[in-house]
């Protein structure tokens, strides 16, 4: 579907930030507990290695695709 365009450090940062957001907001109670959903986006794009927004702007951080 989408070509791989996320690689290396970018992938690791996305996975770590996504996991931290999911854990931080999922484990809290209150009005901001739904914000864990925002962590799913970088987590999934990091795990899949593709980012739709990068595709739109023609950005590629994956060294294989260059």
HTML snippet that shows the backbone in 3Dmol.js (N, CA, C, O; Angstrom):
<script src="https://3Dmol.org/build/3Dmol-min.js"></script>
<div id="view" style="width:600px;height:400px;position:relative"></div>
<script>
const pdb = `
ATOM      1  N   UNK A   1       0.839  -1.188   0.000  1.00  0.00           N
ATOM      2  CA  UNK A   1       0.000   0.000   0.000  1.00  0.00           C
ATOM      3  C   UNK A   1       0.880   1.247   0.000  1.00  0.00           C
ATOM      4  O   UNK A   1       0.901   1.991  -0.981  1.00  0.00           O
ATOM      5  N   UNK A   2       1.602   1.478   1.089  1.00  0.00           N
ATOM      6  CA  UNK A   2       2.525   2.603   1.165  1.00  0.00           C
ATOM      7  C   UNK A   2       3.944   2.057   1.150  1.00  0.00           C
ATOM      8  O   UNK A   2       4.214   0.998   1.715  1.00  0.00           O
ATOM      9  N   UNK A   3       4.844   2.776   0.506  1.00  0.00           N
ATOM     10  CA  UNK A   3       6.250   2.387   0.496  1.00  0.00           C
ATOM     11  C   UNK A   3       6.872   2.724   1.841  1.00  0.00           C
ATOM     12  O   UNK A   3       6.423   3.643   2.527  1.00  0.00           O
ATOM     13  N   UNK A   4       7.891   1.990   2.213  1.00  0.00           N
ATOM     14  CA  UNK A   4       8.609   2.267   3.457  1.00  0.00           C
ATOM     15  C   UNK A   4       9.308   3.616   3.322  1.00  0.00           C
ATOM     16  O   UNK A   4      10.094   3.821   2.396  1.00  0.00           O
ATOM     17  N   UNK A   5       9.024   4.532   4.238  1.00  0.00           N
ATOM     18  CA  UNK A   5       9.663   5.844   4.183  1.00  0.00           C
ATOM     19  C   UNK A   5      10.108   6.329   5.559  1.00  0.00           C
ATOM     20  O   UNK A   5      10.476   7.492   5.721  1.00  0.00           O
ATOM     21  N   UNK A   6      10.075   5.442   6.546  1.00  0.00           N
ATOM     22  CA  UNK A   6      10.526   5.773   7.898  1.00  0.00           C
ATOM     23  C   UNK A   6      11.627   4.780   8.258  1.00  0.00           C
ATOM     24  O   UNK A   6      11.422   3.567   8.193  1.00  0.00           O
ATOM     25  N   UNK A   7      12.775   5.290   8.632  1.00  0.00           N
ATOM     26  CA  UNK A   7      13.865   4.382   8.945  1.00  0.00           C
ATOM     27  C   UNK A   7      14.760   4.891  10.050  1.00  0.00           C
ATOM     28  O   UNK A   7      14.727   6.067  10.410  1.00  0.00           O
ATOM     29  N   UNK A   8      15.548   4.001  10.573  1.00  0.00           N
ATOM     30  CA  UNK A   8      16.588   4.314  11.545  1.00  0.00           C
ATOM     31  C   UNK A   8      16.107   4.988  12.813  1.00  0.00           C
ATOM     32  O   UNK A   8      15.198   4.509  13.490  1.00  0.00           O
ATOM     33  N   UNK A   9      16.735   6.106  13.118  1.00  0.00           N
ATOM     34  CA  UNK A   9      16.444   6.857  14.338  1.00  0.00           C
ATOM     35  C   UNK A   9      14.985   7.301  14.371  1.00  0.00           C
ATOM     36  O   UNK A   9      14.348   7.282  15.424  1.00  0.00           O
ATOM     37  N   UNK A  10      14.464   7.697  13.225  1.00  0.00           N
ATOM     38  CA  UNK A  10      13.074   8.155  13.134  1.00  0.00           C
ATOM     39  C   UNK A  10      12.117   7.065  13.625  1.00  0.00           C
ATOM     40  O   UNK A  10      11.171   7.350  14.359  1.00  0.00           O
ATOM     41  N   UNK A  11      12.363   5.831  13.221  1.00  0.00           N
ATOM     42  CA  UNK A  11      11.513   4.710  13.615  1.00  0.00           C
ATOM     43  C   UNK A  11      11.583   4.474  15.127  1.00  0.00           C
ATOM     44  O   UNK A  11      10.557   4.281  15.780  1.00  0.00           O
ATOM     45  N   UNK A  12      12.784   4.489  15.668  1.00  0.00           N
ATOM     46  CA  UNK A  12      12.967   4.256  17.109  1.00  0.00           C
ATOM     47  C   UNK A  12      12.292   5.357  17.927  1.00  0.00           C
ATOM     48  O   UNK A  12      11.628   5.077  18.925  1.00  0.00           O
ATOM     49  N   UNK A  13      12.463   6.604  17.502  1.00  0.00           N
ATOM     50  CA  UNK A  13      11.856   7.730  18.211  1.00  0.00           C
ATOM     51  C   UNK A  13      10.334   7.624  18.183  1.00  0.00           C
ATOM     52  O   UNK A  13       9.679   7.860  19.198  1.00  0.00           O
ATOM     53  N   UNK A  14       9.771   7.273  17.042  1.00  0.00           N
ATOM     54  CA  UNK A  14       8.318   7.132  16.928  1.00  0.00           C
ATOM     55  C   UNK A  14       7.792   6.038  17.859  1.00  0.00           C
ATOM     56  O   UNK A  14       6.778   6.226  18.530  1.00  0.00           O
ATOM     57  N   UNK A  15       8.480   4.901  17.898  1.00  0.00           N
ATOM     58  CA  UNK A  15       8.033   3.793  18.738  1.00  0.00           C
ATOM     59  C   UNK A  15       8.108   4.168  20.211  1.00  0.00           C
ATOM     60  O   UNK A  15       7.173   3.907  20.968  1.00  0.00           O
ATOM     61  N   UNK A  16       9.209   4.773  20.621  1.00  0.00           N
ATOM     62  CA  UNK A  16       9.382   5.145  22.028  1.00  0.00           C
ATOM     63  C   UNK A  16       8.375   6.222  22.442  1.00  0.00           C
ATOM     64  O   UNK A  16       7.728   6.095  23.482  1.00  0.00           O
ATOM     65  N   UNK A  17       8.240   7.267  21.644  1.00  0.00           N
ATOM     66  CA  UNK A  17       7.303   8.348  21.970  1.00  0.00           C
ATOM     67  C   UNK A  17       5.865   7.826  21.974  1.00  0.00           C
ATOM     68  O   UNK A  17       5.085   8.162  22.865  1.00  0.00           O
ATOM     69  N   UNK A  18       5.522   7.018  20.995  1.00  0.00           N
ATOM     70  CA  UNK A  18       4.175   6.458  20.937  1.00  0.00           C
ATOM     71  C   UNK A  18       3.867   5.584  22.133  1.00  0.00           C
ATOM     72  O   UNK A  18       2.789   5.685  22.718  1.00  0.00           O
ATOM     73  N   UNK A  19       4.811   4.721  22.504  1.00  0.00           N
ATOM     74  CA  UNK A  19       4.604   3.848  23.655  1.00  0.00           C
ATOM     75  C   UNK A  19       4.490   4.652  24.951  1.00  0.00           C
ATOM     76  O   UNK A  19       3.663   4.340  25.808  1.00  0.00           O
ATOM     77  N   UNK A  20       5.319   5.683  25.093  1.00  0.00           N
ATOM     78  CA  UNK A  20       5.250   6.516  26.298  1.00  0.00           C
ATOM     79  C   UNK A  20       3.925   7.269  26.393  1.00  0.00           C
ATOM     80  O   UNK A  20       3.351   7.381  27.476  1.00  0.00           O
ATOM     81  N   UNK A  21       3.441   7.782  25.273  1.00  0.00           N
ATOM     82  CA  UNK A  21       2.150   8.481  25.278  1.00  0.00           C
ATOM     83  C   UNK A  21       1.009   7.530  25.626  1.00  0.00           C
ATOM     84  O   UNK A  21       0.122   7.872  26.409  1.00  0.00           O
ATOM     85  N   UNK A  22       1.038   6.346  25.043  1.00  0.00           N
ATOM     86  CA  UNK A  22      -0.010   5.366  25.333  1.00  0.00           C
ATOM     87  C   UNK A  22       0.007   5.005  26.813  1.00  0.00           C
ATOM     88  O   UNK A  22      -1.039   5.006  27.462  1.00  0.00           O
ATOM     89  N   UNK A  23       1.176   4.700  27.348  1.00  0.00           N
ATOM     90  CA  UNK A  23       1.267   4.321  28.759  1.00  0.00           C
ATOM     91  C   UNK A  23       0.925   5.462  29.697  1.00  0.00           C
ATOM     92  O   UNK A  23       0.223   5.270  30.689  1.00  0.00           O
ATOM     93  N   UNK A  24       1.423   6.651  29.385  1.00  0.00           N
ATOM     94  CA  UNK A  24       1.219   7.795  30.272  1.00  0.00           C
ATOM     95  C   UNK A  24      -0.252   8.156  30.404  1.00  0.00           C
ATOM     96  O   UNK A  24      -0.730   8.405  31.511  1.00  0.00           O
ATOM     97  N   UNK A  25      -0.968   8.188  29.299  1.00  0.00           N
ATOM     98  CA  UNK A  25      -2.362   8.613  29.361  1.00  0.00           C
ATOM     99  C   UNK A  25      -3.322   7.461  29.604  1.00  0.00           C
ATOM    100  O   UNK A  25      -4.422   7.679  30.110  1.00  0.00           O
ATOM    101  N   UNK A  26      -2.932   6.239  29.255  1.00  0.00           N
ATOM    102  CA  UNK A  26      -3.811   5.093  29.481  1.00  0.00           C
ATOM    103  C   UNK A  26      -3.905   4.768  30.968  1.00  0.00           C
ATOM    104  O   UNK A  26      -4.942   4.308  31.445  1.00  0.00           O
ATOM    105  N   UNK A  27      -2.828   5.005  31.690  1.00  0.00           N
ATOM    106  CA  UNK A  27      -2.790   4.675  33.120  1.00  0.00           C
ATOM    107  C   UNK A  27      -3.348   5.773  34.016  1.00  0.00           C
ATOM    108  O   UNK A  27      -3.367   5.617  35.237  1.00  0.00           O
ATOM    109  N   UNK A  28      -3.800   6.875  33.435  1.00  0.00           N
ATOM    110  CA  UNK A  28      -4.335   7.969  34.247  1.00  0.00           C
ATOM    111  C   UNK A  28      -5.855   7.993  34.173  1.00  0.00           C
ATOM    112  O   UNK A  28      -6.453   7.533  33.200  1.00  0.00           O
ATOM    113  N   UNK A  29      -6.453   8.525  35.195  1.00  0.00           N
ATOM    114  CA  UNK A  29      -7.891   8.744  35.217  1.00  0.00           C
ATOM    115  C   UNK A  29      -8.127  10.239  35.095  1.00  0.00           C
ATOM    116  O   UNK A  29      -7.288  11.052  35.484  1.00  0.00           O
ATOM    117  N   UNK A  30      -9.255  10.575  34.562  1.00  0.00           N
ATOM    118  CA  UNK A  30      -9.584  11.983  34.468  1.00  0.00           C
ATOM    119  C   UNK A  30      -9.956  12.393  33.064  1.00  0.00           C
ATOM    120  O   UNK A  30     -10.141  11.556  32.180  1.00  0.00           O
ATOM    121  N   UNK A  31     -10.064  13.695  32.871  1.00  0.00           N
ATOM    122  CA  UNK A  31     -10.553  14.197  31.588  1.00  0.00           C
ATOM    123  C   UNK A  31      -9.569  14.009  30.423  1.00  0.00           C
ATOM    124  O   UNK A  31      -9.975  14.098  29.264  1.00  0.00           O
ATOM    125  N   UNK A  32      -8.306  13.754  30.703  1.00  0.00           N
ATOM    126  CA  UNK A  32      -7.325  13.623  29.636  1.00  0.00           C
ATOM    127  C   UNK A  32      -6.923  12.177  29.362  1.00  0.00           C
ATOM    128  O   UNK A  32      -5.954  11.940  28.641  1.00  0.00           O
ATOM    129  N   UNK A  33      -7.628  11.227  29.908  1.00  0.00           N
ATOM    130  CA  UNK A  33      -7.259   9.825  29.735  1.00  0.00           C
ATOM    131  C   UNK A  33      -7.438   9.353  28.292  1.00  0.00           C
ATOM    132  O   UNK A  33      -6.820   8.363  27.901  1.00  0.00           O
ATOM    133  N   UNK A  34      -8.252  10.019  27.497  1.00  0.00           N
ATOM    134  CA  UNK A  34      -8.451   9.638  26.101  1.00  0.00           C
ATOM    135  C   UNK A  34      -7.254   9.996  25.220  1.00  0.00           C
ATOM    136  O   UNK A  34      -7.176   9.551  24.076  1.00  0.00           O
ATOM    137  N   UNK A  35      -6.325  10.792  25.739  1.00  0.00           N
ATOM    138  CA  UNK A  35      -5.173  11.221  24.939  1.00  0.00           C
ATOM    139  C   UNK A  35      -4.215  10.080  24.594  1.00  0.00           C
ATOM    140  O   UNK A  35      -3.307  10.256  23.782  1.00  0.00           O
ATOM    141  N   UNK A  36      -4.415   8.909  25.209  1.00  0.00           N
ATOM    142  CA  UNK A  36      -3.575   7.770  24.840  1.00  0.00           C
ATOM    143  C   UNK A  36      -3.750   7.426  23.351  1.00  0.00           C
ATOM    144  O   UNK A  36      -2.859   6.843  22.733  1.00  0.00           O
ATOM    145  N   UNK A  37      -4.890   7.789  22.795  1.00  0.00           N
ATOM    146  CA  UNK A  37      -5.128   7.531  21.369  1.00  0.00           C
ATOM    147  C   UNK A  37      -4.127   8.258  20.479  1.00  0.00           C
ATOM    148  O   UNK A  37      -3.810   7.779  19.391  1.00  0.00           O
ATOM    149  N   UNK A  38      -3.623   9.409  20.927  1.00  0.00           N
ATOM    150  CA  UNK A  38      -2.620  10.139  20.163  1.00  0.00           C
ATOM    151  C   UNK A  38      -1.295   9.382  20.075  1.00  0.00           C
ATOM    152  O   UNK A  38      -0.531   9.578  19.130  1.00  0.00           O
ATOM    153  N   UNK A  39      -1.025   8.538  21.034  1.00  0.00           N
ATOM    154  CA  UNK A  39       0.203   7.750  21.016  1.00  0.00           C
ATOM    155  C   UNK A  39       0.166   6.603  20.031  1.00  0.00           C
ATOM    156  O   UNK A  39       1.209   6.077  19.642  1.00  0.00           O
ATOM    157  N   UNK A  40      -1.035   6.213  19.625  1.00  0.00           N
ATOM    158  CA  UNK A  40      -1.159   5.099  18.687  1.00  0.00           C
ATOM    159  C   UNK A  40      -0.607   5.480  17.313  1.00  0.00           C
ATOM    160  O   UNK A  40      -0.046   4.632  16.620  1.00  0.00           O
ATOM    161  N   UNK A  41      -0.757   6.733  16.914  1.00  0.00           N
ATOM    162  CA  UNK A  41      -0.319   7.166  15.586  1.00  0.00           C
ATOM    163  C   UNK A  41       1.196   7.005  15.401  1.00  0.00           C
ATOM    164  O   UNK A  41       1.609   6.326  14.461  1.00  0.00           O
ATOM    165  N   UNK A  42       2.043   7.601  16.259  1.00  0.00           N
ATOM    166  CA  UNK A  42       3.479   7.393  16.048  1.00  0.00           C
ATOM    167  C   UNK A  42       3.908   5.946  16.297  1.00  0.00           C
ATOM    168  O   UNK A  42       4.855   5.468  15.673  1.00  0.00           O
ATOM    169  N   UNK A  43       3.227   5.253  17.194  1.00  0.00           N
ATOM    170  CA  UNK A  43       3.572   3.861  17.466  1.00  0.00           C
ATOM    171  C   UNK A  43       3.344   2.998  16.227  1.00  0.00           C
ATOM    172  O   UNK A  43       4.211   2.207  15.859  1.00  0.00           O
ATOM    173  N   UNK A  44       2.208   3.139  15.594  1.00  0.00           N
ATOM    174  CA  UNK A  44       1.890   2.334  14.412  1.00  0.00           C
ATOM    175  C   UNK A  44       2.770   2.719  13.220  1.00  0.00           C
ATOM    176  O   UNK A  44       3.258   1.844  12.504  1.00  0.00           O
ATOM    177  N   UNK A  45       2.975   4.010  13.006  1.00  0.00           N
ATOM    178  CA  UNK A  45       3.817   4.414  11.876  1.00  0.00           C
ATOM    179  C   UNK A  45       5.260   3.958  12.075  1.00  0.00           C
ATOM    180  O   UNK A  45       5.942   3.629  11.104  1.00  0.00           O
ATOM    181  N   UNK A  46       5.728   3.935  13.312  1.00  0.00           N
ATOM    182  CA  UNK A  46       7.072   3.433  13.585  1.00  0.00           C
ATOM    183  C   UNK A  46       7.178   1.935  13.386  1.00  0.00           C
ATOM    184  O   UNK A  46       8.165   1.446  12.837  1.00  0.00           O
ATOM    185  N   UNK A  47       6.171   1.206  13.827  1.00  0.00           N
ATOM    186  CA  UNK A  47       6.195  -0.247  13.675  1.00  0.00           C
ATOM    187  C   UNK A  47       6.040  -0.678  12.218  1.00  0.00           C
ATOM    188  O   UNK A  47       6.675  -1.640  11.786  1.00  0.00           O
ATOM    189  N   UNK A  48       5.210   0.021  11.467  1.00  0.00           N
ATOM    190  CA  UNK A  48       5.006  -0.331  10.062  1.00  0.00           C
ATOM    191  C   UNK A  48       6.104   0.212   9.157  1.00  0.00           C
ATOM    192  O   UNK A  48       6.335  -0.327   8.075  1.00  0.00           O
ATOM    193  N   UNK A  49       6.780   1.268   9.585  1.00  0.00           N
ATOM    194  CA  UNK A  49       7.848   1.852   8.781  1.00  0.00           C
ATOM    195  C   UNK A  49       7.357   2.742   7.657  1.00  0.00           C
ATOM    196  O   UNK A  49       8.100   3.036   6.720  1.00  0.00           O
ATOM    197  N   UNK A  50       6.122   3.167   7.747  1.00  0.00           N
ATOM    198  CA  UNK A  50       5.572   4.045   6.714  1.00  0.00           C
ATOM    199  C   UNK A  50       4.739   5.150   7.355  1.00  0.00           C
ATOM    200  O   UNK A  50       4.046   4.926   8.348  1.00  0.00           O
ATOM    201  N   UNK A  51       4.817   6.339   6.777  1.00  0.00           N
ATOM    202  CA  UNK A  51       4.072   7.480   7.287  1.00  0.00           C
ATOM    203  C   UNK A  51       3.339   8.147   6.126  1.00  0.00           C
ATOM    204  O   UNK A  51       3.979   8.626   5.190  1.00  0.00           O
ATOM    205  N   UNK A  52       2.009   8.184   6.172  1.00  0.00           N
ATOM    206  CA  UNK A  52       1.255   8.805   5.094  1.00  0.00           C
ATOM    207  C   UNK A  52       1.588  10.280   4.884  1.00  0.00           C
ATOM    208  O   UNK A  52       1.587  10.757   3.749  1.00  0.00           O
ATOM    209  N   UNK A  53       1.867  10.995   5.951  1.00  0.00           N
ATOM    210  CA  UNK A  53       2.203  12.419   5.820  1.00  0.00           C
ATOM    211  C   UNK A  53       3.547  12.584   5.113  1.00  0.00           C
ATOM    212  O   UNK A  53       3.711  13.495   4.303  1.00  0.00           O
ATOM    213  N   UNK A  54       4.508  11.708   5.414  1.00  0.00           N
ATOM    214  CA  UNK A  54       5.784  11.741   4.697  1.00  0.00           C
ATOM    215  C   UNK A  54       5.560  11.486   3.210  1.00  0.00           C
ATOM    216  O   UNK A  54       6.216  12.106   2.373  1.00  0.00           O
ATOM    217  N   UNK A  55       4.649  10.588   2.874  1.00  0.00           N
ATOM    218  CA  UNK A  55       4.364  10.290   1.465  1.00  0.00           C
ATOM    219  C   UNK A  55       3.818  11.508   0.738  1.00  0.00           C
ATOM    220  O   UNK A  55       4.191  11.769  -0.405  1.00  0.00           O
ATOM    221  N   UNK A  56       2.940  12.250   1.390  1.00  0.00           N
ATOM    222  CA  UNK A  56       2.351  13.436   0.775  1.00  0.00           C
ATOM    223  C   UNK A  56       3.410  14.484   0.464  1.00  0.00           C
ATOM    224  O   UNK A  56       3.382  15.110  -0.596  1.00  0.00           O
ATOM    225  N   UNK A  57       4.347  14.674   1.393  1.00  0.00           N
ATOM    226  CA  UNK A  57       5.373  15.701   1.213  1.00  0.00           C
ATOM    227  C   UNK A  57       6.657  15.174   0.552  1.00  0.00           C
ATOM    228  O   UNK A  57       7.593  15.946   0.340  1.00  0.00           O
ATOM    229  N   UNK A  58       6.715  13.899   0.230  1.00  0.00           N
ATOM    230  CA  UNK A  58       7.882  13.333  -0.432  1.00  0.00           C
ATOM    231  C   UNK A  58       9.097  13.168   0.449  1.00  0.00           C
ATOM    232  O   UNK A  58      10.224  13.178  -0.046  1.00  0.00           O
ATOM    233  N   UNK A  59       8.895  13.016   1.739  1.00  0.00           N
ATOM    234  CA  UNK A  59       9.990  12.844   2.694  1.00  0.00           C
ATOM    235  C   UNK A  59      10.288  11.356   2.825  1.00  0.00           C
ATOM    236  O   UNK A  59       9.370  10.536   2.861  1.00  0.00           O
ATOM    237  N   UNK A  60      11.572  11.007   2.897  1.00  0.00           N
ATOM    238  CA  UNK A  60      11.976   9.626   3.057  1.00  0.00           C
ATOM    239  C   UNK A  60      13.191   9.573   3.969  1.00  0.00           C
ATOM    240  O   UNK A  60      14.253  10.074   3.601  1.00  0.00           O
ATOM    241  N   UNK A  61      13.061   8.979   5.146  1.00  0.00           N
ATOM    242  CA  UNK A  61      14.200   8.840   6.057  1.00  0.00           C
ATOM    243  C   UNK A  61      14.754   7.432   6.052  1.00  0.00           C
ATOM    244  O   UNK A  61      15.681   7.127   6.802  1.00  0.00           O
ATOM    245  N   UNK A  62      14.200   6.573   5.221  1.00  0.00           N
ATOM    246  CA  UNK A  62      14.639   5.191   5.122  1.00  0.00           C
ATOM    247  C   UNK A  62      15.788   5.110   4.112  1.00  0.00           C
ATOM    248  O   UNK A  62      15.636   5.530   2.965  1.00  0.00           O
ATOM    249  N   UNK A  63      16.916   4.579   4.528  1.00  0.00           N
ATOM    250  CA  UNK A  63      18.082   4.531   3.648  1.00  0.00           C
ATOM    251  C   UNK A  63      17.925   3.515   2.521  1.00  0.00           C
ATOM    252  O   UNK A  63      18.610   3.629   1.505  1.00  0.00           O
ATOM    253  N   UNK A  64      17.047   2.529   2.670  1.00  0.00           N
ATOM    254  CA  UNK A  64      16.856   1.511   1.635  1.00  0.00           C
ATOM    255  C   UNK A  64      16.174   2.108   0.411  1.00  0.00           C
ATOM    256  O   UNK A  64      16.530   1.776  -0.719  1.00  0.00           O
ATOM    257  N   UNK A  65      15.204   2.980   0.624  1.00  0.00           N
ATOM    258  CA  UNK A  65      14.451   3.569  -0.478  1.00  0.00           C
ATOM    259  C   UNK A  65      15.190   4.654  -1.246  1.00  0.00           C
ATOM    260  O   UNK A  65      14.715   5.097  -2.292  1.00  0.00           O
ATOM    261  N   UNK A  66      16.336   5.087  -0.752  1.00  0.00           N
ATOM    262  CA  UNK A  66      17.068   6.178  -1.415  1.00  0.00           C
ATOM    263  C   UNK A  66      17.940   5.666  -2.525  1.00  0.00           C
ATOM    264  O   UNK A  66      18.623   6.450  -3.184  1.00  0.00           O
TER     265      UNK A  66
END
`;
const viewer = $3Dmol.createViewer("view");
viewer.addModel(pdb, "pdb");
viewer.setStyle({}, {cartoon: {color: "spectrum"}});
viewer.zoomTo();
viewer.render();
</script>
